[in-house]
Amino acid sequence: MGGTLTDELIQCCAELKAVFRAHGRLIARLLSAPTAPQHDGFRIIGRREDSGALVAVFEWVRSRETGDLVPSQLTWTACAYVHPDQQLVA
């Protein structure tokens, strides 16, 4: 089940990655609380507010070695495909 964490105006690709890293750490910390249900991981998906087009996907998974939630290799952004003067909202 998904939910909306926040709506943030993102002006450039560097901001997009920074916001998703920060939100990933926050969610991982929340899901690591002793009283939180155990999850194998989670995904953060960003879409443009105006069109709903997918602009980013970041995935975190539970490490088999440590049991911590860590960023996975699945990190994708549409930055290479989006004109630089367009505003992204994630």
C-alpha positions in Angstrom: 0.0 0.0 0.0 1.4 3.4 -0.9 1.0 6.8 0.5 2.1 10.3 -0.1 5.0 11.4 2.1 5.3 15.0 0.8 4.9 17.3 -2.1 8.1 19.2 -2.7 9.0 21.6 -5.6 12.2 20.3 -7.1 14.0 22.5 -9.6 16.9 20.3 -10.8 18.2 16.7 -10.9 20.6 17.3 -8.0 17.7 18.4 -5.8 15.7 15.4 -6.9 18.4 12.9 -5.8 19.0 14.8 -2.5 15.3 14.9 -1.6 14.9 11.2 -2.3 18.0 10.2 -0.3 16.8 12.3 2.7 13.3 10.8 2.5 14.7 7.3 2.1 16.8 7.7 5.3 13.7 9.1 7.2 11.5 6.2 6.1 14.2 3.6 6.9 14.6 5.1 10.4 10.8 5.0 10.9 10.6 1.4 9.7 13.5 0.4 11.9 11.8 1.3 15.1 11.3 -1.6 17.5 7.5 -1.3 17.4 7.3 -0.9 13.6 6.2 -3.9 11.5 9.1 -5.7 9.7 9.3 -5.0 6.0 11.8 -6.4 3.5 12.1 -3.0 1.9 10.3 -0.1 0.3 10.2 2.1 -2.8 9.9 5.8 -3.1 8.3 6.8 -6.4 8.3 10.4 -7.7 5.8 11.8 -10.2 5.3 15.1 -11.9 2.4 16.9 -10.2 1.0 18.3 -13.5 1.0 15.1 -15.6 1.6 12.3 -13.2 4.6 11.1 -15.3 7.1 9.0 -13.4 10.3 11.0 -12.7 12.1 8.8 -10.1 12.2 5.5 -8.3 14.4 4.7 -5.3 14.4 1.3 -3.6 15.6 0.4 -0.1 16.0 -3.3 1.0 16.8 -5.0 4.2 20.4 -6.2 4.4 20.9 -9.9 5.0 24.1 -9.1 6.8 23.0 -6.4 9.2 19.2 -6.5 9.1 19.2 -2.7 8.4 17.3 -1.0 5.6 19.8 0.1 3.0 19.6 1.8 -0.5 19.5 -0.9 -3.2 20.9 -0.7 -6.7 17.5 0.3 -8.1 17.8 4.0 -8.5 16.3 5.6 -11.5 15.5 9.2 -12.5 14.1 10.7 -15.7 16.7 13.5 -15.4 18.4 12.5 -18.6 15.1 12.8 -20.4 13.6 16.0 -18.9 14.4 19.4 -20.3 16.4 21.3 -17.7 14.1 24.3 -17.4 11.1 22.1 -16.5 10.1 22.0 -12.9 9.8 18.5 -11.3 7.5 17.8 -8.3 8.1 14.7 -6.3 
